[in-house]
Amino acid sequence: MESFIELLTQMNPFNLVQVLFWGLAGAISFYFSIGNARVWTSISIGFFLIFLAQAYQLNPLAESYPILEAYHYIIGTVAIMTISHGFLEYYVFCRTFEISGNKIVVYLSTLAVLIASAVFLYINPTPSPNTIRNISMIENSIWVFLSVMNLELIRKIYSVIKDSDISKGFIAFGIVFVCIFIWKGSYLYLQIFQWDKDWQNIIALMTDEVSNIDEYMGRVQFSQEVSRYAGLLSGVSVGATFTYMYKLLK
């Protein structure tokens, strides 16, 4: 019991609050995927997967399991790709009122990708810290790029449905993706210049690598704070947005 309490005290309070709100969004989005139209399915599954990916970070021993650590980044990547596909489908639906496929196909396709990713990690060598960092950079890069694309899709969707009650919900989704863009983008900035915590841990084990982080500590600390608070705001905003959408669609 004491060891469990000790582990809880090691949790980052920012991550804890963020995951709680992502959990709220994940629960409501899962309800959407079951109880609402097919057009919401991909969006809902994606946000639920984000909750799963974020929840893994609450584990104080997360870095002790390299395969699981790498897998949680892959889940995050699948999540934003699924969400982006969902918003694209929603925009097409707004323009044509046509929906292709059905819910079971979306569920099975997402599950197949997650299983294939797990098999890929299992049959290959155990990911090194540098490999895990590379996977994280790929995830953040995709998040940044697709967040911009989703903002444009949301703008187009809003222009079509701006006279409906649900339009305000898409304004809220826009705020969510602005926060996500800043959150992921600021951390990607740190990774690109090798100022992130993971890279500092890697070079600490290497004698032939030199870091210039001390020369730019001001911008490093600023980017870290921006990433921390933008991550918190993304969780709070997405939880509030799905709660609002739930009331609109109830």
Accessible surface in RSA format (square Angstrom, percent):
REM  Atomic radii and reference values for relative SASA: ProtOr
REM  Chains: A
REM  Algorithm: Lee & Richards
REM  Probe-radius: 1.40
REM  Slices: 20
REM RES _ NUM      All-atoms   Total-Side   Main-Chain    Non-polar    All polar
REM                ABS   REL    ABS   REL    ABS   REL    ABS   REL    ABS   REL
RES MET A   1   169.88  88.0 126.03  83.4  43.85 104.4 106.81  90.8  63.07  83.6
RES GLU A   2   149.53  85.8 142.42 107.8   7.10  16.9  58.00 112.2  91.53  74.7
RES SER A   3    77.30  65.3  71.23  95.1   6.07  14.0  46.73  99.5  30.57  42.8
RES PHE A   4   113.46  56.8 112.25  69.5   1.20   3.1 113.46  68.8   0.00   0.0
RES ILE A   5    84.41  48.0  84.41  62.9   0.00   0.0  84.41  60.8   0.00   0.0
RES GLU A   6   105.07  60.3 100.62  76.1   4.45  10.6  32.12  62.1  72.94  59.6
RES LEU A   7    51.28  28.6  51.28  36.7   0.00   0.0  51.28  36.0   0.00   0.0
RES LEU A   8    76.71  42.7  66.81  47.8   9.90  24.9  67.02  47.1   9.69  26.1
RES THR A   9   102.77  73.1  68.00  68.9  34.78  82.9  66.89  89.8  35.89  54.3
RES GLN A  10   106.36  59.5  71.91  52.6  34.45  82.0  37.54  79.9  68.82  52.2
RES MET A  11    47.69  24.7  29.55  19.6  18.15  43.2  31.82  27.1  15.87  21.0
RES ASN A  12    60.59  41.8  50.55  48.9  10.04  24.2  17.60  42.4  42.99  41.6
RES PRO A  13    90.04  65.6  87.25  79.5   2.79  10.1  89.95  74.3   0.09   0.6
RES PHE A  14    51.28  25.7  48.72  30.2   2.55   6.6  51.20  31.0   0.08   0.2
RES ASN A  15    43.43  30.0  42.53  41.1   0.90   2.2   2.92   7.0  40.51  39.2
RES LEU A  16    69.41  38.7  69.41  49.7   0.00   0.0  69.41  48.7   0.00   0.0
RES VAL A  17    58.79  38.7  58.79  53.2   0.00   0.0  58.79  51.1   0.00   0.0
RES GLN A  18     7.91   4.4   7.91   5.8   0.00   0.0   0.20   0.4   7.71   5.9
RES VAL A  19     6.58   4.3   6.53   5.9   0.05   0.1   6.53   5.7   0.05   0.1
RES LEU A  20   114.95  64.0 103.82  74.3  11.13  28.0 106.22  74.6   8.73  23.5
RES PHE A  21    65.95  33.0  65.13  40.3   0.82   2.1  65.95  40.0   0.00   0.0
RES TRP A  22     0.00   0.0   0.00   0.0   0.00   0.0   0.00   0.0   0.00   0.0
RES GLY A  23    14.94  18.4   0.00   N/A  14.94  18.4  10.11  27.8   4.83  10.8
RES LEU A  24    78.35  43.6  70.74  50.6   7.61  19.1  76.39  53.6   1.96   5.3
RES ALA A  25     0.00   0.0   0.00   0.0   0.00   0.0   0.00   0.0   0.00   0.0
RES GLY A  26     0.00   0.0   0.00   N/A   0.00   0.0   0.00   0.0   0.00   0.0
RES ALA A  27    62.49  57.5  48.09  74.2  14.39  32.7  54.55  76.8   7.94  21.0
RES ILE A  28    23.17  13.2  20.66  15.4   2.52   6.1  23.17  16.7   0.00   0.0
RES SER A  29     0.00   0.0   0.00   0.0   0.00   0.0   0.00   0.0   0.00   0.0
RES PHE A  30    95.71  47.9  95.05  58.9   0.66   1.7  95.71  58.0   0.00   0.0
RES TYR A  31   107.35  50.1 104.24  59.3   3.12   8.1  70.82  53.2  36.53  45.0
RES PHE A  32     0.67   0.3   0.67   0.4   0.00   0.0   0.67   0.4   0.00   0.0
RES SER A  33     0.34   0.3   0.34   0.4   0.00   0.0   0.15   0.3   0.18   0.3
RES ILE A  34   107.14  61.0  88.69  66.1  18.45  44.5  91.23  65.7  15.91  43.2
RES GLY A  35    48.94  60.3   0.00   N/A  48.94  60.3  20.26  55.6  28.68  64.2
RES ASN A  36    35.22  24.3  22.48  21.7  12.74  30.7   9.18  22.1  26.04  25.2
RES ALA A  37    55.62  51.1  39.19  60.5  16.44  37.4  51.01  71.8   4.61  12.2
RES ARG A  38    30.80  12.9  26.36  13.4   4.44  10.6  19.19  26.2  11.61   7.0
RES VAL A  39     5.42   3.6   5.26   4.8   0.16   0.4   5.42   4.7   0.00   0.0
RES TRP A  40     8.79   3.5   8.79   4.3   0.00   0.0   2.70   1.4   6.10   9.9
RES THR A  41     0.00   0.0   0.00   0.0   0.00   0.0   0.00   0.0   0.00   0.0
RES SER A  42     1.49   1.3   1.49   2.0   0.00   0.0   0.00   0.0   1.49   2.1
RES ILE A  43     0.00   0.0   0.00   0.0   0.00   0.0   0.00   0.0   0.00   0.0
RES SER A  44     0.00   0.0   0.00   0.0   0.00   0.0   0.00   0.0   0.00   0.0
RES ILE A  45    17.87  10.2  15.70  11.7   2.16   5.2  17.87  12.9   0.00   0.0
RES GLY A  46     0.00   0.0   0.00   N/A   0.00   0.0   0.00   0.0   0.00   0.0
RES PHE A  47     0.08   0.0   0.08   0.1   0.00   0.0   0.08   0.1   0.00   0.0
RES PHE A  48    58.85  29.4  58.85  36.4   0.00   0.0  58.85  35.7   0.00   0.0
RES LEU A  49     9.85   5.5   9.85   7.0   0.00   0.0   9.85   6.9   0.00   0.0
RES ILE A  50     3.37   1.9   3.32   2.5   0.05   0.1   3.37   2.4   0.00   0.0
RES PHE A  51    50.28  25.2  50.28  31.1   0.00   0.0  50.28  30.5   0.00   0.0
RES LEU A  52    73.81  41.1  65.41  46.8   8.40  21.1  65.83  46.2   7.98  21.5
RES ALA A  53     3.46   3.2   3.29   5.1   0.17   0.4   3.46   4.9   0.00   0.0
RES GLN A  54    11.25   6.3  11.25   8.2   0.00   0.0   0.00   0.0  11.25   8.5
RES ALA A  55    31.72  29.2  24.31  37.5   7.41  16.8  24.55  34.6   7.16  19.0
RES TYR A  56    41.39  19.3  33.37  19.0   8.02  20.9  40.97  30.8   0.42   0.5
RES GLN A  57    67.91  38.0  48.49  35.4  19.43  46.3  16.30  34.7  51.62  39.1
RES LEU A  58    32.48  18.1  29.83  21.3   2.64   6.6  31.37  22.0   1.11   3.0
RES ASN A  59    53.39  36.8  44.22  42.7   9.17  22.1  19.85  47.8  33.54  32.4
RES PRO A  60    45.58  33.2   7.37   6.7  38.21 138.9  20.03  16.5  25.55 158.8
RES LEU A  61    83.44  46.5  81.89  58.6   1.55   3.9  83.44  58.6   0.00   0.0
RES ALA A  62    13.30  12.2  13.08  20.2   0.22   0.5  13.08  18.4   0.22   0.6
RES GLU A  63   106.74  61.3  87.80  66.4  18.94  45.1  40.95  79.2  65.79  53.7
RES SER A  64    71.82  60.7  42.65  56.9  29.17  67.2  29.19  62.2  42.63  59.7
RES TYR A  65   108.59  50.7 106.48  60.6   2.11   5.5  68.29  51.3  40.30  49.7
RES PRO A  66    43.74  31.9  43.66  39.8   0.08   0.3  43.74  36.1   0.00   0.0
RES ILE A  67    62.39  35.5  62.08  46.3   0.31   0.7  62.08  44.7   0.31   0.8
RES LEU A  68    90.86  50.6  88.98  63.7   1.88   4.7  88.98  62.5   1.88   5.1
RES GLU A  69    20.81  11.9  20.81  15.7   0.00   0.0   2.57   5.0  18.24  14.9
RES ALA A  70     0.00   0.0   0.00   0.0   0.00   0.0   0.00   0.0   0.00   0.0
RES TYR A  71    43.81  20.5  43.81  24.9   0.00   0.0  32.95  24.8  10.86  13.4
RES HIS A  72    12.52   6.8  12.11   8.4   0.42   1.1  11.24  11.6   1.28   1.5
RES TYR A  73    30.52  14.2  30.51  17.4   0.01   0.0   9.41   7.1  21.11  26.0
RES ILE A  74    29.22  16.6  28.62  21.3   0.60   1.4  29.22  21.0   0.00   0.0
RES ILE A  75    22.97  13.1  22.97  17.1   0.00   0.0  22.97  16.5   0.00   0.0
RES GLY A  76     1.60   2.0   0.00   N/A   1.60   2.0   1.60   4.4   0.00   0.0
RES THR A  77    18.89  13.4  18.89  19.2   0.00   0.0  16.09  21.6   2.81   4.2
RES VAL A  78    15.97  10.5  14.77  13.4   1.20   2.9  15.90  13.8   0.07   0.2
RES ALA A  79     0.00   0.0   0.00   0.0   0.00   0.0   0.00   0.0   0.00   0.0
RES ILE A  80     0.00   0.0   0.00   0.0   0.00   0.0   0.00   0.0   0.00   0.0
RES MET A  81   104.44  54.1  97.09  64.3   7.35  17.5  87.86  74.7  16.59  22.0
RES THR A  82    18.46  13.1  13.41  13.6   5.05  12.0  10.61  14.3   7.85  11.9
RES ILE A  83     0.29   0.2   0.29   0.2   0.00   0.0   0.29   0.2   0.00   0.0
RES SER A  84     5.03   4.2   4.73   6.3   0.30   0.7   4.91  10.4   0.12   0.2
RES HIS A  85    92.07  50.3  87.09  60.5   4.98  12.7  60.03  61.9  32.04  37.3
RES GLY A  86     0.00   0.0   0.00   N/A   0.00   0.0   0.00   0.0   0.00   0.0
RES PHE A  87     0.00   0.0   0.00   0.0   0.00   0.0   0.00   0.0   0.00   0.0
RES LEU A  88    83.17  46.3  83.17  59.5   0.00   0.0  83.17  58.4   0.00   0.0
RES GLU A  89    26.93  15.5  22.37  16.9   4.57  10.9  20.90  40.4   6.03   4.9
RES TYR A  90    16.43   7.7  16.43   9.3   0.00   0.0   1.04   0.8  15.39  19.0
RES TYR A  91    48.24  22.5  48.24  27.4   0.00   0.0  24.09  18.1  24.15  29.8
RES VAL A  92    67.29  44.3  65.23  59.1   2.06   5.0  67.29  58.5   0.00   0.0
RES PHE A  93    55.46  27.7  55.46  34.3   0.00   0.0  55.46  33.6   0.00   0.0
RES CYS A  94    12.13   9.2   2.60   2.9   9.53  22.4   3.56   9.0   8.57   9.2
RES ARG A  95   150.24  63.1 119.86  61.1  30.38  72.3  19.96  27.3 130.28  79.0
RES THR A  96    69.29  49.3  48.96  49.6  20.34  48.5  55.08  74.0  14.21  21.5
RES PHE A  97   155.51  77.8 133.16  82.5  22.35  58.2 133.16  80.7  22.35  64.0
RES GLU A  98   125.89  72.3 117.32  88.8   8.57  20.4  38.42  74.3  87.47  71.4
RES ILE A  99    69.36  39.5  35.73  26.6  33.63  81.1  38.97  28.1  30.39  82.5
RES SER A 100    87.23  73.7  73.83  98.5  13.40  30.9  54.47 116.0  32.76  45.9
RES GLY A 101    55.64  68.6   0.00   N/A  55.64  68.6  27.54  75.6  28.11  63.0
RES ASN A 102    74.93  51.7  73.29  70.8   1.64   4.0  32.38  77.9  42.55  41.1
RES LYS A 103    52.13  25.4  50.45  31.0   1.68   4.0  40.31  36.3  11.82  12.6
RES ILE A 104    99.01  56.3  96.63  72.0   2.38   5.7  97.03  69.9   1.98   5.4
RES VAL A 105    76.65  50.4  74.63  67.6   2.02   4.9  76.54  66.5   0.10   0.3
RES VAL A 106    15.03   9.9  11.86  10.7   3.17   7.6  14.98  13.0   0.05   0.1
RES TYR A 107    68.19  31.8  63.12  35.9   5.08  13.2  62.25  46.8   5.95   7.3
RES LEU A 108   101.77  56.7  98.26  70.3   3.50   8.8  98.56  69.2   3.21   8.6
RES SER A 109    58.22  49.2  50.51  67.4   7.71  17.8  37.62  80.1  20.59  28.9
RES THR A 110    15.70  11.2  11.37  11.5   4.33  10.3   9.69  13.0   6.01   9.1
RES LEU A 111    93.72  52.2  92.24  66.0   1.48   3.7  93.28  65.5   0.45   1.2
RES ALA A 112    57.25  52.6  48.28  74.5   8.96  20.4  54.03  76.1   3.21   8.5
RES VAL A 113    73.76  48.5  70.75  64.0   3.01   7.3  73.49  63.9   0.28   0.7
RES LEU A 114    23.24  12.9  23.21  16.6   0.03   0.1  23.24  16.3   0.00   0.0
RES ILE A 115    93.51  53.2  92.23  68.7   1.28   3.1  93.51  67.3   0.00   0.0
RES ALA A 116    61.38  56.4  50.04  77.2  11.34  25.8  56.07  79.0   5.31  14.1
RES SER A 117    19.91  16.8  13.71  18.3   6.20  14.3   7.24  15.4  12.67  17.8
RES ALA A 118    38.59  35.5  34.74  53.6   3.85   8.8  36.32  51.1   2.28   6.0
RES VAL A 119    76.43  50.3  74.68  67.6   1.74   4.2  76.38  66.4   0.05   0.1
RES PHE A 120   124.36  62.2 122.03  75.6   2.34   6.1 124.05  75.2   0.31   0.9
RES LEU A 121     8.18   4.6   7.62   5.5   0.55   1.4   7.93   5.6   0.25   0.7
RES TYR A 122   175.34  81.9 159.39  90.7  15.95  41.5 111.20  83.6  64.14  79.1
RES ILE A 123   124.31  70.7  87.32  65.0  37.00  89.2  94.42  68.0  29.89  81.1
RES ASN A 124    59.74  41.2  49.95  48.3   9.80  23.6  14.11  34.0  45.63  44.1
RES PRO A 125   117.62  85.7  98.08  89.4  19.54  71.0 110.35  91.1   7.27  45.2
RES THR A 126    88.35  62.8  67.19  68.1  21.16  50.4  35.88  48.2  52.47  79.3
RES PRO A 127    10.03   7.3   2.82   2.6   7.21  26.2   6.67   5.5   3.36  20.9
RES SER A 128    50.04  42.3  43.76  58.4   6.27  14.5  41.68  88.7   8.36  11.7
RES PRO A 129    84.33  61.5  78.09  71.2   6.24  22.7  81.65  67.4   2.68  16.7
RES ASN A 130    63.56  43.8  62.91  60.8   0.65   1.6  15.11  36.4  48.45  46.8
RES THR A 131    57.68  41.0  57.10  57.9   0.58   1.4  33.40  44.9  24.28  36.7
RES ILE A 132    12.87   7.3  12.87   9.6   0.00   0.0  12.87   9.3   0.00   0.0
RES ARG A 133    11.09   4.7  10.92   5.6   0.17   0.4   0.17   0.2  10.92   6.6
RES ASN A 134    69.55  48.0  67.92  65.6   1.63   3.9  20.18  48.6  49.37  47.7
RES ILE A 135    30.06  17.1  29.78  22.2   0.28   0.7  29.78  21.4   0.28   0.8
RES SER A 136     4.00   3.4   4.00   5.3   0.00   0.0   0.22   0.5   3.78   5.3
RES MET A 137    45.38  23.5  45.05  29.8   0.33   0.8  37.50  31.9   7.88  10.4
RES ILE A 138   101.45  57.7  98.12  73.1   3.33   8.0 101.45  73.1   0.00   0.0
RES GLU A 139     9.27   5.3   9.27   7.0   0.00   0.0   0.00   0.0   9.27   7.6
RES ASN A 140     4.95   3.4   4.95   4.8   0.00   0.0   0.00   0.0   4.95   4.8
RES SER A 141    48.95  41.4  43.58  58.2   5.38  12.4  29.85  63.6  19.11  26.8
RES ILE A 142    45.69  26.0  43.79  32.6   1.90   4.6  45.69  32.9   0.00   0.0
RES TRP A 143     4.02   1.6   4.02   1.9   0.00   0.0   4.02   2.1   0.00   0.0
RES VAL A 144    27.56  18.1  27.44  24.8   0.12   0.3  27.56  23.9   0.00   0.0
RES PHE A 145   140.08  70.1 134.67  83.4   5.41  14.1 139.35  84.5   0.73   2.1
RES LEU A 146    21.51  12.0  21.51  15.4   0.00   0.0  21.51  15.1   0.00   0.0
RES SER A 147     0.07   0.1   0.07   0.1   0.00   0.0   0.00   0.0   0.07   0.1
RES VAL A 148    79.42  52.3  78.23  70.8   1.20   2.9  78.23  68.0   1.20   3.2
RES MET A 149    68.23  35.3  63.17  41.8   5.06  12.1  39.40  33.5  28.83  38.2
RES ASN A 150     0.00   0.0   0.00   0.0   0.00   0.0   0.00   0.0   0.00   0.0
RES LEU A 151    51.20  28.5  45.63  32.6   5.57  14.0  45.81  32.2   5.39  14.5
RES GLU A 152    71.98  41.3  68.90  52.1   3.08   7.3  40.15  77.7  31.83  26.0
RES LEU A 153    13.55   7.5  13.55   9.7   0.00   0.0  13.55   9.5   0.00   0.0
RES ILE A 154     7.88   4.5   7.88   5.9   0.00   0.0   7.88   5.7   0.00   0.0
RES ARG A 155   137.11  57.6 130.19  66.4   6.92  16.5  72.19  98.7  64.92  39.3
RES LYS A 156    71.27  34.8  71.11  43.6   0.15   0.4  21.49  19.3  49.78  53.0
RES ILE A 157     0.00   0.0   0.00   0.0   0.00   0.0   0.00   0.0   0.00   0.0
RES TYR A 158    75.97  35.5  75.97  43.2   0.00   0.0  42.69  32.1  33.28  41.0
RES SER A 159    57.91  48.9  42.65  56.9  15.27  35.2  32.01  68.2  25.90  36.3
RES VAL A 160    55.98  36.8  25.03  22.7  30.95  74.6  30.49  26.5  25.49  69.1
RES ILE A 161    27.78  15.8  22.49  16.8   5.30  12.8  27.78  20.0   0.00   0.0
RES LYS A 162   119.85  58.5 103.09  63.3  16.76  39.9  47.39  42.7  72.45  77.2
RES ASP A 163   142.06  99.5 105.30 104.8  36.76  86.9  42.90 101.0  99.16  98.9
RES SER A 164    49.43  41.8  34.47  46.0  14.95  34.5  43.05  91.7   6.38   8.9
RES ASP A 165   121.51  85.1 109.27 108.8  12.24  28.9  31.62  74.4  89.89  89.6
RES ILE A 166    25.02  14.2  23.78  17.7   1.24   3.0  23.82  17.2   1.20   3.3
RES SER A 167     5.26   4.4   5.26   7.0   0.00   0.0   0.00   0.0   5.26   7.4
RES LYS A 168   133.72  65.2 129.75  79.6   3.97   9.4  72.17  65.0  61.54  65.6
RES GLY A 169     0.00   0.0   0.00   N/A   0.00   0.0   0.00   0.0   0.00   0.0
RES PHE A 170     0.00   0.0   0.00   0.0   0.00   0.0   0.00   0.0   0.00   0.0
RES ILE A 171    85.03  48.4  78.12  58.2   6.90  16.6  83.46  60.1   1.56   4.2
RES ALA A 172    21.26  19.6  19.05  29.4   2.21   5.0  20.62  29.0   0.65   1.7
RES PHE A 173     0.00   0.0   0.00   0.0   0.00   0.0   0.00   0.0   0.00   0.0
RES GLY A 174    11.62  14.3   0.00   N/A  11.62  14.3  11.62  31.9   0.00   0.0
RES ILE A 175    98.90  56.3  96.61  72.0   2.29   5.5  98.11  70.7   0.79   2.1
RES VAL A 176     0.00   0.0   0.00   0.0   0.00   0.0   0.00   0.0   0.00   0.0
RES PHE A 177     0.13   0.1   0.13   0.1   0.00   0.0   0.13   0.1   0.00   0.0
RES VAL A 178    69.90  46.0  69.18  62.6   0.71   1.7  69.90  60.7   0.00   0.0
RES CYS A 179    17.18  13.0  16.17  18.0   1.01   2.4   1.08   2.7  16.10  17.4
RES ILE A 180     0.26   0.1   0.26   0.2   0.00   0.0   0.26   0.2   0.00   0.0
RES PHE A 181    77.88  39.0  77.77  48.2   0.12   0.3  77.77  47.1   0.11   0.3
RES ILE A 182    75.28  42.8  70.88  52.8   4.41  10.6  75.15  54.1   0.14   0.4
RES TRP A 183    27.05  10.9  27.05  13.1   0.00   0.0   8.11   4.3  18.94  30.7
RES LYS A 184    16.45   8.0  16.26  10.0   0.20   0.5   2.98   2.7  13.47  14.3
RES GLY A 185    18.48  22.8   0.00   N/A  18.48  22.8  12.33  33.8   6.14  13.8
RES SER A 186    16.27  13.7   7.66  10.2   8.62  19.8  14.08  30.0   2.19   3.1
RES TYR A 187    59.74  27.9  59.74  34.0   0.00   0.0  50.18  37.7   9.56  11.8
RES LEU A 188    21.69  12.1  21.69  15.5   0.00   0.0  21.69  15.2   0.00   0.0
RES TYR A 189    69.90  32.6  68.26  38.8   1.65   4.3  57.82  43.5  12.08  14.9
RES LEU A 190     1.15   0.6   1.15   0.8   0.00   0.0   1.15   0.8   0.00   0.0
RES GLN A 191     1.22   0.7   0.00   0.0   1.22   2.9   0.00   0.0   1.22   0.9
RES ILE A 192   101.78  57.9  80.15  59.7  21.64  52.2  81.95  59.0  19.83  53.8
RES PHE A 193   104.47  52.3  93.72  58.0  10.76  28.0  98.28  59.6   6.20  17.7
RES GLN A 194    80.97  45.3  79.67  58.2   1.30   3.1   9.54  20.3  71.43  54.2
RES TRP A 195     6.97   2.8   5.93   2.9   1.04   2.5   5.93   3.2   1.04   1.7
RES ASP A 196     0.58   0.4   0.00   0.0   0.58   1.4   0.58   1.4   0.00   0.0
RES LYS A 197   121.37  59.2 114.83  70.5   6.55  15.6  76.76  69.1  44.61  47.5
RES ASP A 198    28.07  19.7  25.84  25.7   2.23   5.3   9.66  22.7  18.41  18.4
RES TRP A 199    26.52  10.6  26.52  12.8   0.00   0.0  22.38  11.9   4.15   6.7
RES GLN A 200    41.53  23.2  36.83  26.9   4.70  11.2  26.99  57.5  14.53  11.0
RES ASN A 201    74.50  51.4  68.93  66.6   5.57  13.4  26.37  63.5  48.13  46.5
RES ILE A 202    15.84   9.0  14.39  10.7   1.45   3.5  15.56  11.2   0.27   0.7
RES ILE A 203    20.78  11.8  15.20  11.3   5.58  13.5  15.20  10.9   5.58  15.2
RES ALA A 204    83.60  76.9  42.47  65.5  41.14  93.6  53.90  75.9  29.70  78.7
RES LEU A 205   147.20  82.0 113.34  81.1  33.86  85.1 119.39  83.9  27.81  74.8
RES MET A 206    74.65  38.7  61.34  40.6  13.31  31.7  59.03  50.2  15.62  20.7
RES THR A 207   145.79 103.7 109.01 110.5  36.78  87.7  85.01 114.2  60.78  91.9
RES ASP A 208   116.05  81.3  83.62  83.2  32.43  76.7  45.82 107.8  70.23  70.0
RES GLU A 209    71.08  40.8  56.98  43.1  14.11  33.6   1.11   2.2  69.97  57.1
RES VAL A 210   142.18  93.6 110.68 100.2  31.50  75.9 112.51  97.8  29.67  80.5
RES SER A 211    36.32  30.7   9.47  12.6  26.85  61.8  13.44  28.6  22.88  32.1
RES ASN A 212    65.93  45.5  61.35  59.3   4.58  11.0  21.08  50.7  44.85  43.4
RES ILE A 213    24.73  14.1  24.73  18.4   0.00   0.0  24.73  17.8   0.00   0.0
RES ASP A 214   117.05  82.0  96.81  96.4  20.24  47.9  33.94  79.9  83.11  82.9
RES GLU A 215   133.40  76.6  96.27  72.8  37.12  88.4  44.70  86.5  88.70  72.4
RES TYR A 216    77.45  36.2  72.68  41.4   4.77  12.4  34.57  26.0  42.89  52.9
RES MET A 217    69.34  35.9  67.27  44.5   2.07   4.9  58.88  50.1  10.46  13.9
RES GLY A 218    55.25  68.1   0.00   N/A  55.25  68.1  40.87 112.2  14.37  32.2
RES ARG A 219   126.57  53.1 117.43  59.9   9.14  21.8  26.71  36.5  99.86  60.5
RES VAL A 220     0.70   0.5   0.70   0.6   0.00   0.0   0.70   0.6   0.00   0.0
RES GLN A 221    98.10  54.9  97.45  71.2   0.66   1.6  24.79  52.8  73.31  55.6
RES PHE A 222   140.56  70.3 134.38  83.2   6.18  16.1 139.85  84.8   0.71   2.0
RES SER A 223     8.96   7.6   7.64  10.2   1.32   3.0   1.55   3.3   7.42  10.4
RES GLN A 224    64.05  35.8  59.62  43.6   4.43  10.5  13.46  28.6  50.59  38.4
RES GLU A 225    76.09  43.7  75.85  57.4   0.25   0.6  39.95  77.3  36.14  29.5
RES VAL A 226    41.06  27.0  35.16  31.8   5.91  14.2  40.47  35.2   0.59   1.6
RES SER A 227    11.19   9.5  10.53  14.0   0.67   1.5   3.09   6.6   8.10  11.3
RES ARG A 228    85.26  35.8  72.67  37.0  12.59  30.0  24.04  32.9  61.22  37.1
RES TYR A 229   112.38  52.5 112.33  63.9   0.05   0.1  73.49  55.2  38.88  47.9
RES ALA A 230     7.69   7.1   5.14   7.9   2.55   5.8   6.74   9.5   0.95   2.5
RES GLY A 231     0.80   1.0   0.00   N/A   0.80   1.0   0.80   2.2   0.00   0.0
RES LEU A 232    37.98  21.2  37.82  27.1   0.16   0.4  37.88  26.6   0.10   0.3
RES LEU A 233   101.51  56.5 100.96  72.2   0.54   1.4 100.96  70.9   0.54   1.5
RES SER A 234     0.00   0.0   0.00   0.0   0.00   0.0   0.00   0.0   0.00   0.0
RES GLY A 235     0.00   0.0   0.00   N/A   0.00   0.0   0.00   0.0   0.00   0.0
RES VAL A 236    52.82  34.8  52.82  47.8   0.00   0.0  52.82  45.9   0.00   0.0
RES SER A 237    19.63  16.6  13.31  17.8   6.32  14.6  19.07  40.6   0.56   0.8
RES VAL A 238     0.00   0.0   0.00   0.0   0.00   0.0   0.00   0.0   0.00   0.0
RES GLY A 239     0.00   0.0   0.00   N/A   0.00   0.0   0.00   0.0   0.00   0.0
RES ALA A 240    58.48  53.8  46.90  72.4  11.58  26.3  54.51  76.8   3.98  10.5
RES THR A 241     5.27   3.7   3.32   3.4   1.95   4.6   1.95   2.6   3.32   5.0
RES PHE A 242     0.00   0.0   0.00   0.0   0.00   0.0   0.00   0.0   0.00   0.0
RES THR A 243    45.43  32.3  45.41  46.0   0.02   0.1  43.48  58.4   1.95   3.0
RES TYR A 244    78.29  36.6  75.64  43.0   2.65   6.9  65.73  49.4  12.56  15.5
RES MET A 245     0.00   0.0   0.00   0.0   0.00   0.0   0.00   0.0   0.00   0.0
RES TYR A 246    70.41  32.9  70.21  39.9   0.20   0.5  40.45  30.4  29.97  36.9
RES LYS A 247   145.99  71.2 126.16  77.4  19.83  47.2  72.44  65.2  73.55  78.3
RES LEU A 248    57.90  32.2  27.43  19.6  30.47  76.6  30.35  21.3  27.55  74.1
RES LEU A 249    57.32  31.9  31.30  22.4  26.03  65.4  35.06  24.6  22.26  59.9
RES LYS A 250   179.54  87.6 118.64  72.8  60.90 145.0  94.08  84.7  85.46  91.0
END  Absolute sums over single chains surface
CHAIN  1 A    13162.8      11403.6       1759.2       9047.7       4115.1
END  Absolute sums over all chains
TOTAL         13162.8      11403.6       1759.2       9047.7       4115.1
